């Protein structure tokens, strides 16, 4: 079962860690990078260590491999509470491979692709060791490229991540944040758009976005009814060659998609 919602919480706000874990988010990402100012990096790292040593469990986003804080951040990776490692500015397979060597067995990497080079090298990043799935850092990507707009303007970049994930046979990628925190309609549009483009989840920065994201990445009632009708038609015509439903051919890819939809529709809503 793939995660749908990834909730970021600043690493220097330990009073929010448990609240984030109780928000309903599939994955909580304690952030040592963008959410923490340079003068607070050591404070955040100490707070995260204390929480993890006390039994907390979460994904941890490190600072980038080319920063002065990266090696100190990696000292946290020995702690059992680290369940996943988010790597920002993921651009090359070598970055991933070097980080993979520092991880305990069973802990995977969540590369955040947020630069032009990262998008260009998406396939090699996706195929690197211990990569669980990719994430799209859309805001930083816009900054890096000068692209204005978050819809068709980013279609090429999003599609490269989706295709790279399919080539690497890893879970569908996770789309970037919706920065309008109080706009439920915009969030609905963004989730629908991400799912239609092949994404399987979404990053978020506020707990109020979690439930809508979780719901939005489930099949709709119409999709579930269609899938049920396909499977019923197949079961009713066992041994028959060509089968159709409402004039449309039912072949193996259609059957596989119907079964996948029905499987994912059983997730908690």
N, C-alpha and C positions, 0 to 999 in steps of 0.2 A: 504494500500500500504506500503510494508516494505521498509525501507531504504537500500540502496546498498553501499553507500560510507560514511565512518566516518573519517573526516579529523581532525587530531590533530594539535593544535597550542599552543606554549608555553605560559603559563600564565603570564610570565613577559615580553611579547612582545605585548603590547596592540595595537601598530601600525599595527599589523597583524590581529587583530580580525575581523574588517570589511571586509578586503580583503578575509579572509577565508570564511566569510559568503556569499561573492559574487563569490565564486569559482565554484559553481555548486554542491558542496557536499551536500548530503542529510542531513547529521548531522555534525555540527562543534563541536568538543570536545576541550574545553579550558582546558589545562593540568596543574594541580598544582603538579603533581607527578614527573615522570621521566625526563620531559623536564626542570625542574626547580631545580637548585642546592640548597642545604640546606641553604646557606646564603642568598638566594633570595626568600625564601618561603613567608615571610611577604610582600615583595615588590610585588610579584605576586598576592597574595591574595587581596591586596589593589587595584591593577590595575583591577582585575576581578570585584571587588565590584563596582568600579567607572563606569566601562563600563556597567555592568548590571543595575545599578541605572539610567544610562543615557538612558536606553531603549534597550540595547543589549539583545539578546536571544540566548542561546546555552546550550549544554550539558557541564557539568563540571566534570572533573575527579579529585576526591579527593585523598589525600594521604591515605595510608592504615590504617586500623582500629587500628593497633598495633604501629602506629608512633606517635611521639609527636605533629605532626601538624594536626592530624585528627579532633580533637574537634574544633579547630579554623577554619578549612576549613568548617565544618558543619554550622558555623554561616552564611555562604553564602546561605544556603538552604532556608532561609526565603524570599529571593528575587524572585520576579515573573519571572525574566528573566531566571532562571534556569529551563530548560525544561526537563532535563533528568540528572541522576546522574551516572557517571561511577565509579565503585568501583574496584580498583586493588587488586590483590592477594586474590580474592574471593575463599574461601575454605570451608566455613561452612554455614549452613542455619541460625545459630544464628547471624552471622555477618549481613546478609541481613535483618533479622527481626528487629534487633536493629536500623539499618539505616532506614528501612521503617517507623518506629515510628516517625522519625524526619522530614518526608517529608510532604509537602502540598498535598492535594487531587489532583490527576491528574498527579503527578510527579512520574515516575517510575525509576527503577534501572537497570543499564547496567553492570552486573558483568563481570569482565575480569578474566578469568580462566587462570592462568599462572604458576601454580606449580603442582607438582605431586599429592599433597593432593587435590587440587582443581579439577583436572581431575578425580581422584578417586571418589570424592564426587559430581560429576557433576549433578547427578539426584536430590539430595537434594538441591543443589544450584539453579537449574532450577525451582524447585517447591516452592521455598521460596516466601514470600509475595512481591508483586509489581515488580517482575522481568519481564522486557520487553523481553529481549533475552540475550543470552550469547555471549561473545567474547572470542577468543582464543589469549592469549598473547604468541605467539609461541617463540619469542626470549628469554623471561624470562624463559619459560618452558624448553628450551634447556639448559639454564644455570643451572636451578635447578636439572635437571636429568642427565646432561652430554651427552645428545644425540647430535650427529653431523649429520647434514643433515636435509633438510626441505621438503623432499618428502615422500617416503614410511616410512622413519624413524619416522615420526610423524603421520602416518595413524591411529594408535590405539588411540592416544589422540584426534585427530580430530573426529574420528568416535564416541567416547564416548560423545562428545559434541553434535553431530548431533542426536544421539539416545536419549540422555537426554532431548533435546529440544522437540523431538517428544513425549516422554513420558509425559512431562509437558504441552504439547499442547501450546507451545509458538512459536514465529517465529523462522525460521532457524537461526543458529548461524552465527556470523561474524568472518571471518578468520583474521589472523594476518597480519602484514605489510610485504611488499616486500621492503627489505632494499636497493636493487639496484635502486636508485632513477632515474638514467638516462637510464635504460635498459628496453625499451618498450617491447621487446620480452619476457624477463623474467616475466614482469608484466602480459603479455597476458597469458603465460603458467600458472602462479600462479592463475590468476582469473579463467581460464578454469578448472584447477584442483580443486579449491575450490568449484566451482559450481557443478562439477561432483560428488563431495563427499557429497553434501547435504547442503553446506553453502549458505547463502542468501545475503551476503555482505562481505565487506573487510575493514579493517582499513588501513589508509594511513597517511603519514607524509609530503607529498608535494602536492600542488595544481595540479601539472602537471599529477598526477596519477588519478585524480578524474574522468575525462571524460572516460578514458579507463575502469575504474572499473564500472562506471554506465552502459556503453555499454555492458560490458562483462557479466553482470548478467541478461541481457535480453535474451529471447529466440532467437536462430538463425533463419535465413530465412527458412532453411530446417525444423526446428521444427515447425515453424508457418504454413508452407505448409502442413506438416503432420497432425497437429491439425485441420486445416480447412478441410482436406480431411476426417478425422474421423467424424467430426460433420456433414458434408454434407452427408456422408454415413448413419449415424444414422437417420438424418432427412428424408432421402429418403426411409427408411425402417421402418417407425413407425409401431409398432405392430408386427414386425417380431421378432422371438426369437433370433436365432444365426445369427450374422452379422460378415462378415470378410472384410478385406481390404488388397488386395495384398497377400491373403493367410493367413493372421494373424487375429486371433479372436479379435473382438471388444467387450469387456465386460465392466461392469460399472467402474472398476478402470481405464481402458484405456480412457473411455469417460470423467471421472473426470479429468484425467491428461491433456487431450486435452483442456478442458475448462479452466483449470488453466493456461495453457500455453498461450492461446489466451487472457485471462484476463491480464496477466503480459506483454504481447507484446504491449499493448496499452500505456505503460508508456513512458514518454519522452525519446527519444534516443539521 
